[in-house]
């Protein structure tokens, strides 16, 4: 899908569809620049009849040009202007494209988001484009007859073409991460994940390193090796380096859990619990995609991306409950549940990031069902060892509309992961599960500023919504890019 920017507040010249976003209220059409008198009259009629009031999520298709140079017009409700967010604009853009893609189109034009809210016009237009690109995504990778058809080109009215280009680049990286999550475990395993990352970053100023079993052994990464040893697909550690600020001593490490399929190991999951476990590498997909987006945007920042990759499978060679693993930093972990494997691979990955010079860290992981129970499917949990760093991460997420919620990380929780035979155990039981998992990870960041994002809820959608398909969402990519941008400017 191509993106074209029209540097003008008026409507684009022509197209198959015009997407007209409108605020809720009696004068919804009057703030839109350039619409015809006939279309304004029709919108007023729809409002008076109660067929379209501009409420958030409302849509109605008009199969008449009403004096405009468009074959069809799609009215999209934005809700009340005084409660609008960039997130609501993004979702409206996604919903519009999902509606139109059921029929397909060569050219879809988005009118400017009307005046009346506190949103910056260029940011609002960029949010429309982001939503449109994400809304075109689909998990129908292997279907012969797809339910939606491609869109040729989007034209968007915006005063800032650079902002549109930036949002499109980031959204394409989000799509790449989501598409990776939607692949089957047969298609995506540690080695093929690495190969896809190598191919995608081939034209970017990124140095890629892949640690295989011999290198993992030499680096004493017994946790990654332990989790991966039950599978015929050997584990890997994928490392991407983007170094665009040579005079800056700071190194921002993005670490992502990459369990390409999680059966639970010998502590095996139920059949239903295993069904969507191809998504357990969503954290790794997000950090790799974000690193590539940062490189495409040429942000002046040093990024160290570390993705531990493994399949967690049961076999005669799999780790057992009762085994003790020694992580790279020398600390020992008693395995009491082989289904608590994500924190094990992250322990080695975080330790390695520290050894490679990380000064600030963020890890993303579909880590615990406990976080999903606590926060639902739309919000990720945020835990930290440093308040100022957490504030920076949270501010970045808020600005792009990805929701995080702070959970405590008090020292009292450390007692729950205390082991009688090792430094710690890999599960603290059913109470405070998201927090006790983070308490384990905290032992491997060497007191550097660190945030842990448990993305178990928003990383994968089991049901489609008006603005996105079911499957991978690419959650976290936009937050990390925004964080890196702010990090470079501090």
KAZI-V383870 format. One record per backbone hydrogen bond with DSSP energy under -0.5 kcal/mol. NH is the residue of the N-H (numbers start at 1). CO is the residue of the C=O. Records with the same first field share a line. If there is no record, write none. Layout:
NH: CO  CO
//
This chain:
2: 152
4: 154
6: 156
7: 5
8: 6
15: 69
16: 107
17: 107
18: 72
19: 17  109
20: 18  74
21: 19
22: 76
24: 79
25: 53
28: 25
30: 27
31: 27
32: 29
33: 31
35: 32
39: 66
40: 36
41: 37
42: 38
43: 39
44: 40
45: 41
46: 42
47: 43
48: 44
49: 45
50: 46  47
51: 46
52: 46
57: 77
58: 55
60: 75
62: 73
63: 61
64: 62
68: 65
70: 68
71: 15
72: 16
73: 62
74: 18
75: 60  73
76: 20
77: 58
78: 22  54
79: 54
83: 80
84: 81
89: 85
90: 86
91: 87
92: 88
93: 89
94: 90
95: 91
96: 92
97: 93
98: 94
99: 95
100: 96
101: 97
102: 99
103: 100
104: 100
105: 150
108: 153
109: 17
110: 155
111: 19  109
114: 21
115: 31
116: 117
124: 120
125: 121
126: 122
127: 123
128: 124
129: 125
130: 126
131: 127
132: 128
133: 129
134: 130
135: 131
136: 132
137: 134
141: 139
143: 140
146: 144
149: 101
152: 105
153: 106
154: 2
155: 108
156: 4
157: 110
158: 6  156
164: 160
165: 161
166: 162
167: 163
168: 164
169: 165
170: 166
171: 167
172: 168
173: 169
174: 170
175: 171
176: 172
177: 173
178: 174
179: 175
180: 176
181: 177
182: 178
183: 179  180
187: 184
188: 184
189: 187
193: 189
194: 190
195: 191
196: 192
197: 193
198: 194
199: 195
200: 196
201: 197
202: 199
204: 201
206: 204
207: 241
208: 206
209: 239
211: 237
212: 210
216: 212
217: 213
218: 214
219: 215
220: 217
221: 216
222: 220  326
225: 221
226: 222
227: 223
228: 224
229: 225  226
230: 227
231: 228
234: 232
236: 309
237: 211
238: 307
239: 209
240: 305
241: 207
242: 303
244: 242  301
248: 245
249: 247
252: 302
253: 251  360
254: 252  304
255: 253  362
256: 306
257: 364
258: 308
259: 280
260: 258  310
261: 310
262: 277
263: 261  312
265: 312
266: 319
267: 264
268: 266
269: 263
274: 270
275: 271  272
277: 274
279: 276
280: 277
281: 278
282: 279
284: 257
285: 281
286: 282
287: 283
288: 284
289: 285
290: 286
291: 287
292: 288
293: 289
294: 290
295: 291
296: 292
297: 293
298: 295
299: 294
301: 299
303: 242  301
304: 252
305: 240  303
306: 254  304
307: 238
308: 256
309: 236
310: 258
311: 233
312: 261
313: 311
318: 315
319: 226
322: 335
323: 320
325: 333
327: 325  331
330: 327
333: 325
334: 424
335: 323
336: 334
340: 337
341: 339
345: 341
346: 342
347: 343
348: 344
349: 345
350: 346
351: 347
352: 348
353: 349
354: 350
355: 351
356: 352
357: 354
358: 353
359: 251
360: 251
361: 449
362: 253
363: 451
364: 255
365: 453
367: 365
372: 368
373: 369
374: 370
375: 371
376: 372
380: 403
381: 454
382: 405
383: 452
385: 450
386: 450
390: 386
391: 387
392: 388
393: 389
394: 390
395: 391
396: 392
397: 393
398: 394
399: 395
400: 396  397
401: 397  398
402: 397
403: 401
405: 380
407: 382
413: 410
414: 411
415: 412
416: 413
417: 414
418: 415
424: 332
425: 417
426: 334
433: 430
436: 432
437: 433
438: 434
439: 435
440: 436
441: 437
442: 438
443: 439  440
444: 441
445: 442
448: 445
449: 359
451: 361
452: 383
453: 363  451
454: 381  452
455: 365  453
459: 455
460: 457
461: 471
462: 460
465: 468
468: 465
471: 461
473: 459
474: 459
477: 474
480: 476
481: 477
482: 478
483: 479
484: 480
485: 481
486: 482
487: 483
488: 484
489: 485
490: 486  487
//
